[in-house]
Amino acid sequence: MAVTVKASLGKTKYYTEVTAGENQIITDEPVDKGGQNKGFNPLEILATSLASCTAATLRMYIDRKEWEVEHIHVEVELENYPLTKRAVFKRDITFEGNLDDEQMKRLHTIADACPVHKILTNDIEILTKFS
């Protein structure tokens, strides 16, 4: 399944309007990098993708199993090391509810099955063209 996202940036430094279908978000850079800090920066969006996909995937599974979980909290910290061409995502997941050890073990596997996790852990190819 292909997803298309369009980004538009005018002369206002780094303030970027991003659309996907009927939805829109703003991305920006922090003030110390010349932006206005009016939206998430691109690395925050990347971490957000993993966090939100993980939470949604877990919720779908938990609901299907009819387990008693009130809230799922996913925190993702992204550390980027451009000189070594390495990035590390640290993901911390907590649940408000009654889960035993076996359920927690299963949810760890389910978290790793979220589509964004799969994309980030597979080979990635970026094809660029200028129009």
ABEGO torsion letter per residue (X at the ends): XBBBBBBBBBABBGBBBBBBEABBBBBBBBAAAGBAGABBBAAAAAAAAAAAAAAAAAAAAAAAAGBBBABBBBBBBBBBBAAAGBBBBBBBBBBBEBBBAAAAAAAAAAAAABAAAAAAABBBBBBBBBX
